[in-house]
Amino acid sequence: MNGASDVQEKIAKPTLVLVGENDESFYPEKFTSVFDNENNNIDVHIVKGANHMDIIDIKDSRNYVFEWYNKSIQPTANASAD
């Protein structure tokens, strides 16, 4: 294994990766190939119209995080509380 595969293997918990479509610090078009894989718990979401710093202010980012949490984390948290 190397590169992306090594990263994917080390991430065992559900993980959300957000990147702005117009991010000037990273290459958003590469995030899916680096992080997204059917065999792991990593979900990549590219926020349309966002740059690197806008990502925290754009409503789509917040909505996606809440939806992702309710789908990926909340059921696990409820199950462990039982």
Steps between C-alpha positions, in 0.01 A plus 500: 500500500603859445374857499122520510459132592712549812287797607176314435611197702583714804160670511268260682224733619244677282672807360370793298740691276376836371679705235393811316448473126722808455750417776822689435705293748419148378391320184129426559474278193752259656329459837262229386777283359716547810237447770187343357494123489216248533698300756527772762306754701613815319247727333627782276281800427602784268319820594391682186608863476721486811866587528728391785368744761138524377435138583408578862260780404307339218162358603548193277803402710311519827197319361716223358685456831170473693354252249822295499514495881139385529560225243850386601567584864169539680380139443831371636483731803144389577588131467793529742283683754257209519 
